[in-house]
Amino acid sequence: MRSMKRFVIALVAVGCLIALGAPAYAGSIIWGNNASFGNVTLEAFDSATGLLIPGQQFLVPNVTARGDNGRGVAVLGHTIYYTTANSGKIYITNDLTHSDDGILVDTGFPGIANVATDGTFIYANSYQSDSGVINKYNTSGVLVGTVTVGVGFFGRDGFEVQNNPSLDGGATTFISNRGDATSPYDVYMGDGTLLVSSFINPFANGYGTGQTGIAYDGNDYFISDIFNNRLFEYSGTGVFIRIINLSANPKPFGGTRYLEDLSAVGNTINNPPPDGQVPEPTSLVLLGTGLVGAARAWKKRKS
């Protein structure tokens, strides 16, 4: 009987090590690219606390991009795609190594306001245009399609691709603001047809202009209030939830935090969270069930 207790204790200990051996984040991981000329900085935050993810505040590794002005960011697995205001290139780095992993593609745009991913493809639009044209690339950098949304909105810098069943039965949709730091945010069908006008409207919630990047984590939306060092969180139905203050964090390189574009890790089923995150409560329950089952099997063998 004593050996049985020891066995169970050992199993529980192993389970605890598995569960506690990696950093726990209470919310979603939200990445941002800073509009800081000459010091382009990528940062990642825990949406629940507003605090930086340890080790995830760094200058972009491509020296040319670093000397420009930061704009877009999109995260797919461990790969980070980022862009700048005066280049049509989509640069690549990695959230583990922060290495310079080259250029995905030169889009031909004079600058890229934001970049987004649906878990399979990469989307980008021009920062210096009101055409509404969004290019769609595969992860090899091959152009596989275009869609036009919101013609006439010059220099939009808030754009996200999402899969939102509450809006249109689960098909891919786009959400975008109406220009440079200009809300509200409208929702478009995958073919560019306007679906919902003013779906998210910070001005109607009592906040002035200055909202830029938007990210969707599968449940909620996060918007950068660029000049006030904070994020706004909205529900999946566009209802304002709260302000996430970022002022407790160390300042980014360049001195001031101006988060231009945002990206949420794991915003689609094909966009997994980083390795090493603590399992969700359901996973821990399954782990516990497995430990109990193993203990019972051991007991049967001994009897």
C-alpha positions in Angstrom: 0.0 0.0 0.0 2.8 2.4 0.9 4.5 1.7 -2.5 1.2 2.5 -4.2 1.0 5.9 -2.4 4.6 6.6 -3.5 3.7 5.8 -7.1 0.7 8.1 -7.1 2.7 10.9 -5.5 5.4 10.5 -8.2 2.8 10.6 -10.9 1.2 13.7 -9.5 4.6 15.4 -9.2 5.4 14.7 -12.8 2.0 16.2 -13.7 2.8 19.3 -11.8 6.2 19.7 -13.4 4.5 19.4 -16.8 1.9 22.0 -15.9 4.2 24.4 -14.1 7.4 24.0 -16.0 6.5 26.8 -18.5 5.4 30.4 -18.0 1.7 30.9 -17.6 -0.1 33.7 -19.4 -3.6 34.5 -18.2 -4.7 36.1 -21.5 -3.8 36.1 -25.1 -0.4 37.1 -26.4 -0.7 40.3 -28.4 2.2 41.4 -30.6 2.8 45.0 -31.7 5.1 46.8 -34.1 6.2 50.3 -33.0 6.1 53.4 -35.2 9.4 54.6 -34.1 11.7 55.9 -36.9 15.2 54.3 -36.7 14.4 52.1 -33.7 11.7 49.7 -35.0 10.8 47.5 -32.1 8.6 44.4 -31.8 6.9 43.7 -28.5 4.5 41.0 -27.1 2.1 41.5 -24.2 -0.2 39.3 -22.0 -3.6 40.8 -22.7 -4.9 39.9 -19.2 -2.2 42.0 -17.4 -0.9 44.3 -20.0 2.6 43.2 -19.1 5.4 42.4 -21.6 6.1 38.7 -22.3 9.6 38.2 -20.9 12.3 38.5 -23.6 9.8 39.7 -26.2 10.8 43.3 -26.7 13.5 43.6 -29.3 14.7 45.7 -32.3 13.8 44.1 -35.6 16.9 42.2 -36.8 16.9 43.5 -40.4 19.1 46.6 -40.3 17.4 48.3 -43.2 13.9 47.7 -41.7 15.1 48.8 -38.3 16.2 52.2 -39.7 12.7 52.8 -41.2 9.4 53.4 -39.4 7.6 50.4 -38.0 4.1 49.4 -39.2 2.8 45.9 -39.7 3.1 42.7 -37.7 1.6 39.2 -38.0 2.5 36.0 -36.2 2.0 32.5 -37.6 3.3 29.8 -35.3 6.8 31.0 -34.3 7.2 33.1 -37.5 6.8 36.9 -37.2 6.1 38.9 -40.4 6.7 42.6 -40.1 6.7 45.7 -42.3 7.7 49.4 -42.4 6.1 52.6 -43.6 8.5 53.2 -46.6 9.1 49.8 -48.0 7.0 47.2 -49.8 9.0 44.3 -48.3 7.5 41.9 -45.8 10.4 40.9 -43.5 10.6 37.7 -41.4 11.9 36.9 -37.9 11.3 34.3 -35.3 9.8 34.7 -31.8 12.4 32.3 -30.3 15.6 33.4 -32.0 14.8 37.0 -33.1 17.0 36.2 -36.1 16.9 37.9 -39.5 15.2 35.3 -41.6 15.0 37.2 -44.8 12.2 38.7 -46.8 9.0 37.0 -47.7 8.2 39.1 -50.7 8.7 42.6 -52.1 5.0 43.5 -52.7 5.8 46.6 -54.9 3.8 48.8 -52.5 5.5 52.0 -51.5 5.0 51.1 -47.9 2.9 48.5 -45.9 0.6 49.8 -43.2 -0.3 46.4 -41.8 0.1 42.7 -42.4 -2.3 39.9 -41.2 -2.6 36.2 -41.4 -5.6 33.8 -41.3 -3.4 30.9 -40.3 -2.6 29.9 -43.8 -2.0 33.0 -45.9 -0.4 36.4 -45.4 -2.3 39.6 -46.3 -0.9 43.1 -46.8 -2.1 46.4 -48.1 -0.4 49.7 -49.1 0.1 52.4 -46.5 0.3 55.1 -49.1 -2.8 54.4 -51.1 -6.6 54.6 -51.0 -7.2 51.8 -53.5 -8.3 49.3 -50.9 -6.4 46.6 -52.6 -5.1 43.8 -50.3 -2.7 41.3 -51.6 -2.8 37.6 -50.5 0.4 35.6 -50.3 1.2 32.0 -49.4 4.1 31.4 -46.9 6.5 31.1 -49.8 5.8 34.7 -50.9 3.7 33.8 -54.0 0.8 36.1 -54.7 -2.3 33.9 -54.8 -5.0 36.6 -54.9 -6.3 40.1 -54.2 -9.4 41.6 -52.6 -10.5 45.2 -52.5 -12.1 46.6 -49.3 -13.0 50.2 -48.3 -11.9 52.2 -51.4 -11.1 55.8 -50.5 -9.6 55.2 -47.0 -6.1 56.5 -47.4 -3.3 55.1 -45.3 -5.4 52.7 -43.2 -3.3 51.2 -40.4 -5.8 48.9 -38.6 -6.5 45.7 -40.5 -7.2 42.1 -39.5 -8.3 38.8 -41.1 -10.6 36.7 -39.0 -12.9 33.7 -39.0 -16.0 34.9 -37.2 -19.1 32.6 -37.3 -21.2 35.1 -35.3 -21.1 37.4 -38.4 -21.3 35.4 -41.5 -21.5 31.7 -40.8 -17.8 31.1 -40.3 -16.3 32.4 -43.6 -13.2 34.5 -43.7 -13.9 38.2 -43.1 -11.8 41.4 -42.9 -12.0 44.1 -40.4 -10.4 47.5 -41.0 -10.4 51.1 -39.9 -10.9 54.0 -42.3 -7.5 55.6 -42.6 -4.4 56.7 -40.7 -5.3 56.4 -37.0 -8.9 56.8 -38.0 -11.8 54.7 -36.6 -14.4 53.3 -36.8 -13.7 49.7 -37.9 -15.9 48.1 -40.6 -16.3 44.4 -41.4 -16.1 43.1 -44.9 -16.9 39.8 -46.5 -14.0 37.8 -48.0 -14.9 39.2 -51.4 -14.6 42.8 -50.1 -18.4 43.5 -49.8 -19.2 45.6 -46.8 -20.9 43.5 -44.1 -21.1 45.7 -41.0 -20.4 49.4 -40.9 -18.9 50.9 -37.6 -18.8 47.4 -36.0 -16.2 48.8 -33.5 -16.3 52.6 -32.9 -14.1 53.9 -30.1 -15.4 57.4 -30.6 -18.9 56.3 -29.7 -17.5 54.8 -26.5 -16.1 58.2 -25.5 -12.6 58.0 -26.9 -11.1 60.4 -29.4 -9.2 59.6 -32.6 -5.9 57.8 -32.7 -6.7 54.1 -32.9 -4.6 52.1 -35.3 -3.9 48.3 -35.2 -6.5 45.7 -34.5 -6.0 42.0 -33.5 -8.6 39.2 -33.1 -7.7 36.3 -30.7 -10.7 34.1 -31.6 -12.9 35.7 -28.9 -12.1 39.4 -28.5 -10.6 42.3 -30.4 -7.7 44.4 -29.3 -7.1 47.9 -30.7 -4.1 50.1 -30.2 -4.8 53.6 -28.9 -1.4 54.6 -30.3 -0.8 57.9 -28.6 -1.9 56.9 -25.1 0.2 53.7 -24.5 -2.8 51.5 -24.1 -5.0 48.9 -25.8 -8.8 48.7 -26.0 -10.5 45.4 -25.7 -13.9 44.6 -27.4 -16.0 41.5 -27.4 -16.5 39.4 -30.5 -19.8 41.2 -31.0 -18.1 44.7 -30.9 -19.0 45.6 -27.3 -16.4 47.7 -25.4 -14.9 45.7 -22.5 -12.0 47.6 -21.0 -8.8 49.5 -21.3 -5.5 47.7 -21.1 -2.8 50.0 -19.7 0.7 49.4 -21.0 2.5 52.1 -19.1 4.0 49.7 -16.4 6.3 48.2 -19.1 9.8 49.3 -19.9 9.9 51.8 -22.8 10.7 50.3 -26.2 13.9 51.3 -28.1 13.4 54.8 -29.2 11.8 55.9 -26.0 8.0 56.1 -26.7 5.6 53.3 -27.4 3.6 53.9 -30.6 2.0 50.5 -31.4 1.0 50.8 -35.0 -0.2 47.3 -35.9 -1.2 44.3 -33.6 -1.4 40.6 -34.0 -2.9 38.0 -31.7 -1.2 34.6 -31.3 -3.5 31.7 -32.0 -6.3 33.7 -33.7 -7.2 30.7 -35.9 -7.2 26.9 -35.6 -4.2 26.8 -37.8 -2.2 29.3 -35.9 -1.0 27.5 -32.7 0.2 29.2 -29.6 4.0 29.1 -28.9 5.4 25.8 -27.6 5.7 25.6 -23.8 2.6 27.4 -22.8 0.8 26.0 -19.8 -2.1 23.7 -21.0 -5.6 25.0 -20.7 -7.7 23.8 -17.8 -9.3 21.1 -20.0 -5.9 19.8 -20.8 -5.0 19.6 -17.1 -8.2 17.7 -16.4 -7.3 15.2 -19.0 -3.8 15.0 -17.6 -5.3 14.3 -14.1 -7.6 11.6 -15.6 -4.6 10.0 -17.2 -2.7 9.9 -13.9 -5.6 8.3 -12.1 -6.0 5.7 -14.9 -2.3 4.9 -14.7 -2.5 4.4 -10.9 -5.5 2.1 -11.3 -3.7 0.0 -13.9 -0.7 -0.3 -11.6 -2.9 -1.4 -8.7 -4.5 -4.1 -10.9 -1.2 -5.5 -11.9 -0.1 -5.7 -8.3 -3.3 -7.5 -7.1 
